[in-house]
Amino acid sequence: MAYLKSLKTAAAAATACCLALGAQAAEFRLGLLTPPPHIWTKAAEAFAADLNSASDGAHSVQVFPARQLGNEAQMMQQLQTGALDMAFLTVAEVSNRVPDLGAFYAPYLATDIDHAGRILRSDTAREMLKPLPAKAGVVGLGLGMAGLRQIVSREEVTSAEDLSGLKLRITPFAPIFDFYEELGAAPTPMPLPSVYDALANGQVDAIDMDAELIWVLKYHEHAKTIVQSDHMMFPVVGLVSARVWKDLGEEDRAMIAELMARHLDSTIDTYATKEPEWLDNLKALDLTMTKAGPEFFADVIAEWDSKWAAKSPSLPAIRAAAEATR
């Protein structure tokens, strides 16, 4: 009887062990906005491949690009409930829930694309992700970026006054809305898939966009003017659902965090290399391309800072980090 009892105990222990081992393996889903050829999507796919390799096949990540799981607001909701495991989302979307992250969009925080990368690699930038589990139900594991923001217009633009009253497409988030509203434009939130036709048919007069998409998605085909203003950064953040994160072991957390941060960081180097090429391509087109700096926007920058100082406690710290990394 003692032998049988011992055997049953051993069998139960073995079963529990097997169940525990099975729980360590996971098939994760990662969603993002960008299409398959985009730099962010390629970084997500590289992260998936490396995690599978580093875990000896125990973990796999299925990447869902091009809004297959919904728009960013919907993916954020799925992360909060645990219905989605991971995502690469614009910091813009996260700032709709955590306004402090709006500080990343301070006008002329970065002087150029290389400086933007140094800011995002700063300790201050990483510290700004720490409150996300408590405030948004997600864990932020790393930052990357797209190119700096430019302005594409169907009409000639020689001064900021020329933008007054124009319907200007923006990504739907508060910091950029406030920037263009202070400028006197009519900021018009619009998802990316609708932008080309809207610019072509005059539904919008101008768009806020980075050089990559202006070139690759051919928004320039319906433009008379591109203002190379470089007025804002556009970071991406790697997120894991806090509900998923709490069930991961320390070893898995460390592996996922290190790999996700590494591949997001790689986008910084990619954009620093590629952005000058896209800008050169645009300069060769038969349209007006003008360079504009902070003076182009006159008092708008100070007005934006004044408004966002009350919404983003981290604004002075990220401005200090920007100054320290010039």
Secondary structure, 3 states (H helix, E strand, C coil): CHHHHHHHHHHHHHHHHHHHHHHHCEEEEEEECCCCCCHHHHHHHHHHHHHHHHCCCCEEEEEECCCCCCCHHHHHHHHHHCCCCEEEEEHHHHHCCCHHHHHHHCCCCCCCHHHHHHHHCCHHHHHCCCCHHHHHCEEEEEEEECCCEEEEECCCCCCHHHHCCCEEEECCCHHHHHHHHHHCCEEEECCHHHHHHHHHHCCCCEEEEEHHHHHHCCHHHHCCEEEECCCCCCEEEEEEEHHHHCCCCHHHHHHHHHHHHHHHHHHHHHHHHHHHHHHHHHHCCCCEEEECCHHHHCCHHHHHHHHHHCCCCCHHHHHHHHHHCC
